[in-house]
Amino acid sequence: MHARQGATARVNAVAVIFTLVCSMGSASRAAAQAQPVPVTSAKPGWQWSFDSAQTVVNTVRAGRDLSPAKWPGGAKAAVLLSFDVDNETVALRYGEPTVGSLSEAQYGARVGLQRIVSLLDRYQLPATFFVPSVSLRLTPTMAAVIKKSGRHEFAVHGWIHELNTTLPDSVERRLLTQAIAELTQLTGTKPVGYRAPSWNFSPNTLSIVRDLGFRYESSLMSDDRPYELLQRGAPSGMVEIPVQWILDDAPLFDPRGQRYASPREIAQVWIDEFDKALEEHSMVVLTLHPHISGHRSRIVALELFLAHIRKLPKGTVWFGTHAQAADYVRAEAKLGEPVVRR
Ligand SMILES: [Zn+2]
């Protein structure tokens, strides 16, 4: 994930879906359900019918709550740590990046990742690393750093952190197919989880993710708890591990912007999120980045968050990878396997 680009991308995503619906009648809407959705420009919502609004909303929506009665080992809450290893790809995806911005991003590969992995080792914690495959090809040594403990998961985060909402179905599908192949080759394991770059779904993303055999998705924000995704109103069998900007390091750790917040304040936000999750026997999913949280003053936020949890009696909190959590809630909810789309 990356916040700065995410806002624009989200606006585009909305525009794409809305235009599709507003530009067609019910017969053509039905026909479009089986077809890739074209990327085009927007019409304002006040020109739609209610049916159009409902069709837009139902493209991908939250379905069944998949909260388990208890988390593994009888734990009262789950904490899932994820690290989006974007590094230079956030700059590269726009083309013609500056040397300065590339160097700022390389910090993640060169310094930040190791600092984060060392902290996870100190606490013996698992995490999921969502990696654009170009990022790993640029610094292939990262694979060994992440693999060393045997606790962590690799998952897909696009090919070059592409903006899905600007892409036709065929290109989005090709890049994601390529990303899976490259990540499998570079890590030795076929990934089962997907996180859209910038958490940015196109109208085609869920279809592609289902077709390519992913077992869970982690880009959407309809709940704090795990849930099943509905696609056009129908259960998909796809587990959503939801994310949130509140629990992402990128928006508030902008060192040049007026939005910069102290890492200690941010740690308190995450701690408050965790304390409520514990009351509700729910889940916290952190989304951090080696090129952002890997800095010396910022890793303090994650240290404070983990130290807060560590003070609780042993077994109160379960830490797992996203894949472990998705498989667990799938089994507990008797969800069955992901539904083949067609
Ligand atoms: Zn990202």
Residues whose N, C-alpha, C, O or C-beta is under 5 A from the ligand:
A	BS01	ZN	M1 H2 D84 D86 P197 S198
